[in-house]
Protein backbone atom coordinates (compact mmCIF):
# COMPACT_ATOMS: atom_id res chain seq x y z
CA UNK A 1 0.00 0.00 0.00
CA UNK A 2 3.00 2.32 -0.28
CA UNK A 3 4.06 2.35 -3.94
CA UNK A 4 1.68 3.89 -6.47
CA UNK A 5 4.10 3.47 -9.37
CA UNK A 6 4.26 7.03 -10.70
CA UNK A 7 5.39 7.27 -14.34
CA UNK A 8 6.67 10.67 -15.40
CA UNK A 9 5.81 11.74 -18.97
CA UNK A 10 3.75 8.58 -19.34
CA UNK A 11 1.95 7.00 -22.27
CA UNK A 12 -0.93 4.51 -22.13
CA UNK A 13 -2.01 2.53 -25.20
CA UNK A 14 -5.66 1.47 -25.27
CA UNK A 15 -7.51 -0.84 -27.66
CA UNK A 16 -11.04 -2.27 -27.46
CA UNK A 17 -11.59 -0.83 -24.00
CA UNK A 18 -8.51 -2.44 -22.46
CA UNK A 19 -5.08 -1.10 -21.60
CA UNK A 20 -2.44 -2.69 -23.84
CA UNK A 21 0.76 -0.98 -22.67
CA UNK A 22 1.84 1.56 -20.07
CA UNK A 23 5.22 3.25 -19.87
CA UNK A 24 7.22 6.39 -20.38
CA UNK A 25 7.02 8.28 -23.67
CA UNK A 26 10.65 7.49 -24.50
CA UNK A 27 10.02 3.74 -24.19
CA UNK A 28 6.71 3.39 -26.06
CA UNK A 29 5.94 4.08 -29.69
CA UNK A 30 2.53 5.57 -30.48
CA UNK A 31 1.02 3.56 -33.37
CA UNK A 32 0.44 5.43 -36.63
CA UNK A 33 -3.19 6.51 -36.93
CA UNK A 34 -3.94 6.18 -33.23
CA UNK A 35 -6.25 8.73 -31.65
CA UNK A 36 -4.16 10.75 -29.21
CA UNK A 37 -5.58 12.17 -25.97
CA UNK A 38 -3.27 14.80 -24.52
CA UNK A 39 -3.39 15.13 -20.72
CA UNK A 40 -1.64 18.52 -21.13
CA UNK A 41 1.01 17.85 -18.50
CA UNK A 42 -1.69 16.89 -16.00
CA UNK A 43 -2.18 13.72 -13.99
CA UNK A 44 -3.76 10.48 -15.21
CA UNK A 45 -5.13 8.17 -12.51
CA UNK A 46 -7.16 4.97 -12.42
CA UNK A 47 -10.85 5.73 -12.00
CA UNK A 48 -11.85 5.58 -8.35
CA UNK A 49 -13.62 2.40 -7.19
CA UNK A 50 -16.22 3.20 -4.51
CA UNK A 51 -16.83 -0.07 -2.67
CA UNK A 52 -19.76 0.98 -0.44
CA UNK A 53 -22.71 3.09 -1.56
CA UNK A 54 -26.46 3.13 -1.02
CA UNK A 55 -27.07 4.47 -4.52
CA UNK A 56 -30.88 4.48 -4.80
CA UNK A 57 -33.32 5.95 -2.30
CA UNK A 58 -36.34 8.20 -2.19
CA UNK A 59 -36.32 11.62 -0.52
CA UNK A 60 -33.50 12.89 1.69
CA UNK A 61 -32.85 13.47 5.38
CA UNK A 62 -31.69 17.08 5.50
CA UNK A 63 -33.98 17.57 8.51
CA UNK A 64 -32.05 14.92 10.45
CA UNK A 65 -28.75 16.57 9.52
CA UNK A 66 -30.08 19.72 11.16
CA UNK A 67 -31.39 17.80 14.19
CA UNK A 68 -27.95 16.29 14.81
CA UNK A 69 -26.49 19.80 14.81
CA UNK A 70 -28.96 20.56 17.62
CA UNK A 71 -27.71 17.59 19.64
CA UNK A 72 -29.87 14.62 18.58
CA UNK A 73 -28.00 11.35 18.04
CA UNK A 74 -28.38 8.89 15.15
CA UNK A 75 -29.97 6.41 17.55
CA UNK A 76 -32.43 8.96 18.99
CA UNK A 77 -33.56 10.02 15.53
CA UNK A 78 -34.15 6.38 14.59
CA UNK A 79 -36.20 5.82 17.74
CA UNK A 80 -38.45 8.75 16.74
CA UNK A 81 -39.25 7.11 13.41
CA UNK A 82 -36.45 8.71 11.42
CA UNK A 83 -33.38 7.06 9.99
CA UNK A 84 -33.62 4.07 7.67
CA UNK A 85 -37.38 3.66 8.15
CA UNK A 86 -38.00 7.26 7.07
CA UNK A 87 -36.11 6.66 3.82
CA UNK A 88 -37.93 3.35 3.41
CA UNK A 89 -41.29 5.15 3.36
CA UNK A 90 -40.14 7.62 0.68
CA UNK A 91 -38.53 4.84 -1.36
CA UNK A 92 -41.57 2.60 -1.34
CA UNK A 93 -43.72 5.53 -2.46
CA UNK A 94 -41.48 6.32 -5.45
CA UNK A 95 -42.41 4.98 -8.88
CA UNK A 96 -40.04 2.64 -10.74
CA UNK A 97 -39.11 5.32 -13.29
CA UNK A 98 -38.33 7.78 -10.50
CA UNK A 99 -36.01 5.27 -8.82
CA UNK A 100 -34.23 4.62 -12.11
CA UNK A 101 -33.77 8.36 -12.66
CA UNK A 102 -32.35 8.70 -9.13
CA UNK A 103 -29.89 5.86 -9.80
CA UNK A 104 -28.66 7.48 -13.01
CA UNK A 105 -28.42 10.94 -11.42
CA UNK A 106 -26.33 9.67 -8.52
CA UNK A 107 -24.10 7.58 -10.82
CA UNK A 108 -23.50 10.65 -12.99
CA UNK A 109 -22.57 12.66 -9.91
CA UNK A 110 -20.10 9.95 -8.88
CA UNK A 111 -18.53 10.06 -12.35
CA UNK A 112 -18.03 13.80 -11.99
CA UNK A 113 -15.78 13.14 -8.97
CA UNK A 114 -13.73 10.54 -10.88
CA UNK A 115 -15.47 7.33 -9.77
CA UNK A 116 -15.80 4.83 -12.61
CA UNK A 117 -16.86 1.73 -10.64
CA UNK A 118 -19.09 1.61 -7.60
CA UNK A 119 -20.92 -0.92 -5.48
CA UNK A 120 -24.64 -0.12 -5.16
CA UNK A 121 -26.68 -1.53 -2.31
CA UNK A 122 -30.43 -1.84 -2.05
CA UNK A 123 -31.71 -1.66 1.53
CA UNK A 124 -34.45 0.96 1.59
CA UNK A 125 -37.30 -1.26 0.39
CA UNK A 126 -37.19 -3.84 3.21
CA UNK A 127 -39.55 -6.28 1.51
CA UNK A 128 -38.99 -8.74 -1.29
CA UNK A 129 -41.08 -6.67 -3.69
CA UNK A 130 -39.39 -3.36 -2.97
CA UNK A 131 -35.82 -4.67 -2.66
CA UNK A 132 -36.21 -6.20 -6.12
CA UNK A 133 -37.46 -2.84 -7.42
CA UNK A 134 -34.33 -1.14 -6.10
CA UNK A 135 -31.99 -3.69 -7.65
CA UNK A 136 -33.78 -3.35 -10.98
CA UNK A 137 -33.35 0.43 -10.73
CA UNK A 138 -29.62 -0.08 -10.18
CA UNK A 139 -29.50 -1.68 -13.64
CA UNK A 140 -30.30 1.71 -15.17
CA UNK A 141 -27.09 3.13 -13.68
CA UNK A 142 -25.05 0.34 -15.29
CA UNK A 143 -25.53 2.11 -18.62
CA UNK A 144 -23.59 5.08 -17.19
CA UNK A 145 -20.68 3.40 -15.38
CA UNK A 146 -19.58 0.09 -13.88
CA UNK A 147 -22.00 -0.76 -11.06
CA UNK A 148 -21.74 -3.84 -8.83
CA UNK A 149 -25.18 -4.51 -7.24
CA UNK A 150 -25.60 -5.75 -3.66
CA UNK A 151 -28.75 -6.94 -1.89
CA UNK A 152 -29.09 -5.26 1.52
CA UNK A 153 -32.50 -6.57 2.48
CA UNK A 154 -31.13 -7.00 6.00
CA UNK A 155 -30.64 -3.27 6.55
CA UNK A 156 -33.32 -2.91 9.25
CA UNK A 157 -36.60 -4.53 10.27
CA UNK A 158 -39.63 -3.13 8.42
CA UNK A 159 -42.73 -2.04 10.39
CA UNK A 160 -44.75 -5.06 9.30
CA UNK A 161 -42.19 -7.39 10.97
CA UNK A 162 -41.47 -5.40 14.15
CA UNK A 163 -43.17 -8.06 16.27
CA UNK A 164 -41.72 -10.97 14.29
CA UNK A 165 -38.06 -10.40 13.57
CA UNK A 166 -37.41 -14.08 12.97
CA UNK A 167 -40.18 -13.95 10.39
CA UNK A 168 -38.30 -11.27 8.46
CA UNK A 169 -35.07 -13.29 8.59
CA UNK A 170 -37.04 -16.20 7.11
CA UNK A 171 -38.45 -13.85 4.44
CA UNK A 172 -34.92 -12.88 3.40
CA UNK A 173 -33.57 -16.45 3.42
CA UNK A 174 -36.55 -18.23 1.86
CA UNK A 175 -37.97 -15.64 -0.57
CA UNK A 176 -35.82 -12.57 -1.11
CA UNK A 177 -32.42 -14.17 -1.69
CA UNK A 178 -33.72 -16.95 -3.99
CA UNK A 179 -35.71 -14.47 -6.10
CA UNK A 180 -32.75 -12.11 -6.42
CA UNK A 181 -30.59 -15.07 -7.43
CA UNK A 182 -33.11 -16.31 -10.00
CA UNK A 183 -33.22 -12.90 -11.68
CA UNK A 184 -29.45 -12.38 -11.44
CA UNK A 185 -29.95 -8.99 -9.80
CA UNK A 186 -27.10 -9.01 -7.27
CA UNK A 187 -23.40 -9.77 -7.10
CA UNK A 188 -23.34 -9.82 -3.28
CA UNK A 189 -25.42 -9.70 -0.11
CA UNK A 190 -24.97 -7.39 2.88
CA UNK A 191 -26.34 -7.06 6.43
CA UNK A 192 -26.33 -4.43 9.20
CA UNK A 193 -25.12 -6.11 12.41
CA UNK A 194 -25.66 -3.78 15.36
CA UNK A 195 -27.60 -3.47 18.62
CA UNK A 196 -31.27 -3.03 17.73
CA UNK A 197 -30.71 -4.37 14.22
CA UNK A 198 -29.51 -7.85 13.19
CA UNK A 199 -27.67 -10.23 15.52
CA UNK A 200 -24.65 -12.31 14.57
CA UNK A 201 -26.81 -15.45 14.71
CA UNK A 202 -29.29 -13.96 12.24
CA UNK A 203 -26.41 -12.71 10.10
CA UNK A 204 -24.87 -16.17 10.00
CA UNK A 205 -28.09 -17.63 8.60
CA UNK A 206 -28.59 -14.87 6.03
CA UNK A 207 -24.98 -14.73 4.85
CA UNK A 208 -24.75 -18.53 4.81
CA UNK A 209 -27.78 -18.68 2.53
CA UNK A 210 -26.23 -16.01 0.30
CA UNK A 211 -22.95 -17.91 -0.02
CA UNK A 212 -24.78 -21.10 -0.92
CA UNK A 213 -26.30 -19.17 -3.82
CA UNK A 214 -22.82 -18.06 -4.92
CA UNK A 215 -23.13 -14.46 -3.73
CA UNK A 216 -20.18 -12.60 -2.23
CA UNK A 217 -20.84 -11.21 1.23
CA UNK A 218 -20.42 -7.83 2.91
CA UNK A 219 -21.41 -6.75 6.40
CA UNK A 220 -21.84 -3.50 8.32
CA UNK A 221 -20.10 -4.20 11.64
CA UNK A 222 -18.91 -2.32 14.74
CA UNK A 223 -20.18 1.04 13.53
CA UNK A 224 -21.88 2.25 16.73
CA UNK A 225 -20.73 -0.33 19.29
CA UNK A 226 -17.94 -2.89 19.65
CA UNK A 227 -19.93 -6.07 19.08
CA UNK A 228 -17.15 -8.41 17.98
CA UNK A 229 -17.91 -7.65 14.35
CA UNK A 230 -14.32 -7.99 13.16
CA UNK A 231 -13.98 -11.48 14.65
CA UNK A 232 -17.39 -12.42 13.23
CA UNK A 233 -16.26 -11.26 9.79
CA UNK A 234 -13.15 -13.43 10.16
CA UNK A 235 -15.41 -16.39 10.98
CA UNK A 236 -17.44 -15.79 7.82
CA UNK A 237 -14.21 -15.33 5.88
CA UNK A 238 -12.98 -18.74 7.01
CA UNK A 239 -16.25 -20.30 5.83
CA UNK A 240 -15.81 -18.56 2.48
CA UNK A 241 -12.29 -19.94 2.13
CA UNK A 242 -13.75 -23.45 2.42
CA UNK A 243 -15.94 -22.96 -0.66
CA UNK A 244 -14.74 -23.84 -4.15
CA UNK A 245 -15.55 -20.33 -5.41
CA UNK A 246 -13.30 -17.34 -4.79
CA UNK A 247 -15.72 -15.69 -2.40
CA UNK A 248 -15.05 -12.06 -1.42
CA UNK A 249 -15.86 -11.07 2.17
CA UNK A 250 -15.73 -7.46 3.35
CA UNK A 251 -16.22 -5.98 6.81
CA UNK A 252 -17.41 -2.39 6.51
CA UNK A 253 -17.28 0.49 9.04
CA UNK A 254 -15.15 -1.05 11.85
CA UNK A 255 -15.04 2.21 13.82
CA UNK A 256 -15.24 0.35 17.13
CA UNK A 257 -13.33 -2.82 16.18
CA UNK A 258 -10.61 -3.96 18.59
CA UNK A 259 -7.11 -4.51 17.20
CA UNK A 260 -7.25 -8.14 18.34
CA UNK A 261 -9.51 -8.81 15.35
CA UNK A 262 -7.03 -7.60 12.73
CA UNK A 263 -4.86 -10.72 12.48
CA UNK A 264 -7.85 -13.14 12.28
CA UNK A 265 -9.35 -10.92 9.57
CA UNK A 266 -6.08 -11.01 7.63
CA UNK A 267 -5.79 -14.79 7.94
CA UNK A 268 -9.39 -15.20 6.74
CA UNK A 269 -8.89 -12.98 3.68
CA UNK A 270 -11.35 -10.29 4.82
CA UNK A 271 -11.19 -6.85 3.21
CA UNK A 272 -11.76 -3.98 5.68
CA UNK A 273 -13.83 -1.17 4.09
CA UNK A 274 -13.46 2.10 6.00
CA UNK A 275 -16.06 4.86 5.74
CA UNK A 276 -14.67 8.05 7.31
CA UNK A 277 -17.33 10.34 5.83
CA UNK A 278 -20.04 8.69 7.93
CA UNK A 279 -18.04 9.43 11.09
CA UNK A 280 -17.51 13.01 9.94
CA UNK A 281 -21.15 13.61 8.94
CA UNK A 282 -22.51 12.12 12.17
CA UNK A 283 -20.31 14.53 14.13
CA UNK A 284 -18.44 11.68 15.81
CA UNK A 285 -14.72 11.55 16.54
CA UNK A 286 -13.88 7.83 16.74
CA UNK A 287 -12.51 6.79 13.37
CA UNK A 288 -11.46 3.23 12.54
CA UNK A 289 -7.89 2.21 13.36
CA UNK A 290 -6.57 2.34 9.81
CA UNK A 291 -2.95 2.46 10.94
CA UNK A 292 -3.34 -0.71 12.99
CA UNK A 293 -5.01 -2.47 10.06
CA UNK A 294 -2.28 -1.44 7.61
CA UNK A 295 0.40 -2.50 10.09
CA UNK A 296 -1.37 -5.89 10.26
CA UNK A 297 -1.03 -6.06 6.44
CA UNK A 298 -4.77 -5.85 5.82
CA UNK A 299 -5.71 -4.57 2.32
CA UNK A 300 -7.57 -1.48 3.50
CA UNK A 301 -10.32 -0.05 1.28
CA UNK A 302 -11.84 3.43 1.49
CA UNK A 303 -15.38 4.22 0.34
CA UNK A 304 -17.96 6.99 0.58
CA UNK A 305 -20.84 5.11 2.26
CA UNK A 306 -23.06 7.42 0.18
CA UNK A 307 -26.51 7.40 1.77
CA UNK A 308 -29.19 9.95 2.73
CA UNK A 309 -28.73 9.72 6.49
CA UNK A 310 -25.13 9.48 7.61
CA UNK A 311 -22.95 10.18 4.56
CA UNK A 312 -24.51 12.33 1.83
CA UNK A 313 -21.40 12.52 -0.38
CA UNK A 314 -20.11 10.79 -3.51
CA UNK A 315 -16.71 12.52 -3.50
CA UNK A 316 -13.83 10.07 -3.34
CA UNK A 317 -11.29 12.96 -3.34
CA UNK A 318 -12.94 14.13 -0.10
CA UNK A 319 -12.61 10.59 1.29
CA UNK A 320 -8.88 10.70 0.52
CA UNK A 321 -8.61 14.01 2.40
CA UNK A 322 -10.37 12.51 5.44
CA UNK A 323 -8.16 9.42 5.31
CA UNK A 324 -5.03 11.56 5.41
CA UNK A 325 -6.22 13.96 8.09
CA UNK A 326 -8.31 11.70 10.35
CA UNK A 327 -7.09 8.12 9.73
CA UNK A 328 -3.38 9.05 9.55
CA UNK A 329 -3.01 7.31 6.20
CA UNK A 330 -0.31 8.44 3.79
CA UNK A 331 -1.25 9.86 0.40
CA UNK A 332 -0.06 6.65 -1.28
CA UNK A 333 -2.07 4.44 1.08
CA UNK A 334 -5.19 6.56 0.54
CA UNK A 335 -4.90 6.40 -3.25
CA UNK A 336 -4.41 2.64 -3.33
CA UNK A 337 -7.33 2.20 -0.90
CA UNK A 338 -9.53 4.12 -3.36
CA UNK A 339 -8.38 2.31 -6.51
CA UNK A 340 -6.40 -0.95 -6.60
CA UNK A 341 -7.68 -2.55 -3.39
CA UNK A 342 -11.42 -1.99 -4.02
CA UNK A 343 -10.85 -2.94 -7.65
CA UNK A 344 -9.49 -6.29 -6.45
CA UNK A 345 -12.46 -6.81 -4.13
CA UNK A 346 -15.24 -5.76 -6.53
CA UNK A 347 -13.93 -6.72 -9.97
CA UNK A 348 -11.11 -9.19 -9.37
CA UNK A 349 -8.53 -6.56 -10.32
CA UNK A 350 -10.12 -5.68 -13.69
CA UNK A 351 -10.44 -2.06 -12.51
CA UNK A 352 -8.48 0.20 -10.18
CA UNK A 353 -5.06 -0.09 -11.87
CA UNK A 354 -3.46 1.31 -15.00
CA UNK A 355 -1.77 -1.85 -16.22
CA UNK A 356 -1.88 -4.09 -19.32
CA UNK A 357 -5.01 -6.20 -19.53
CA UNK A 358 -7.01 -4.00 -17.15
CA UNK A 359 -10.08 -1.96 -18.08
CA UNK A 360 -9.27 1.44 -19.57
CA UNK A 361 -11.08 3.29 -16.78
CA UNK A 362 -9.11 6.43 -16.00
CA UNK A 363 -9.34 10.09 -15.10
CA UNK A 364 -7.40 13.18 -16.14
CA UNK A 365 -6.70 15.94 -13.61
CA UNK A 366 -5.49 19.48 -14.21
CA UNK A 367 -2.68 19.43 -11.66
CA UNK A 368 1.07 18.83 -11.60
CA UNK A 369 1.14 16.42 -8.65
CA UNK A 370 -1.53 13.78 -7.91
CA UNK A 371 -1.31 14.63 -4.21
CA UNK A 372 -3.01 17.94 -4.97
CA UNK A 373 -6.29 15.99 -5.31
CA UNK A 374 -6.70 15.35 -1.55
CA UNK A 375 -4.79 18.53 -0.68
CA UNK A 376 -7.39 20.85 -2.28
CA UNK A 377 -10.08 19.58 0.09
CA UNK A 378 -13.45 19.13 -1.67
CA UNK A 379 -12.34 21.57 -4.39
CA UNK A 380 -11.12 19.60 -7.42
CA UNK A 381 -12.78 17.33 -9.95
CA UNK A 382 -11.25 15.59 -12.96
CA UNK A 383 -11.21 17.40 -16.29
CA UNK A 384 -12.01 14.14 -18.11
CA UNK A 385 -13.33 10.68 -17.18
CA UNK A 386 -13.04 7.54 -19.33
CA UNK A 387 -14.82 4.21 -18.87
CA UNK A 388 -13.66 1.38 -21.10
CA UNK A 389 -11.60 3.83 -23.13
CA UNK A 390 -14.60 6.04 -23.90
CA UNK A 391 -14.89 9.57 -22.60
CA UNK A 392 -18.04 9.91 -20.48
Secondary structure, DSSP 8 states (H G I E B T S, - for coil): -------TTEEEEEETTEEEEEEETTT----TT------TT-EEEE-EEEEEE----SS--HHHHHHHHTT--HHHHHHTT-THHHHHHHHHHS-HHHHHHHHHHHHHHHHHTTEEEEEEE--SS-SHHHHHHHHHHHHHHTTTSEEEEEEEEETS--GGGTT-HHHHHHHIIIIIHHHHHHHT--SEEEEBBSTTSB-HHHHHHHHHHHHHTT-EEEEEESSSS--SHHHHHHHHHHHHHTSSS---EEEEE-TT--THHHHHHHHTT-EEEE-HHHHHHTT------HHHHHHTT---EE---BBTTTB----HHHHHHHHHHHS---HHHHHHHHTHHHHHHHHTTSSS--STTSB--EEEESSSSTTHHHHSTTT---SEEEETTEE-
